[in-house]
């Protein structure tokens, strides 16, 4: 296989991911495993297997066994813009472009400064709870939620 072939294969896989085992003891997220299991029971019982989730969580992918798009700008992806923009129409444009049905947020992600799993505290998080196109469908724990799942609805266009 030549270098050109490797580049083509790599660029064709940006965005969609497969299910992988969480990195217990290394990520700092394992303290929420019981919440991931509860959330993912809901996901398995209430969402289509072909739904696409915007997330940056290996635990979510592993327990929910659903297709995800990772929060990264790799390959020129506009995923970070969805979280950064103050304009809900821009966020919806790119969510629709990537066929995202659900957005999963771990509230701790606003504190992590990693390049692939950071969610800015301003932008999408300023309006996601106030617009009808984003419906909060599940959160855990109920007191001081850490893990939140939103369903995305796209406005009808004439």
Buried (B, 14 or more C-beta within 10 A) or exposed (E): EEEEEEEEEEEEEBBEBEBEEBEEEEBEBEEBBEBBEBBBEBBEEEBEEEBBBBBBBBBBBBBBEBBBBBBBEBEEBBBBBBBBBEEBEBBBBBBEEBEBBBBBBBBBBBEBEEEEBBBBEEBBBEBBEEEEBBBBBBBBEEEEBBBBBBBBEEEEEE
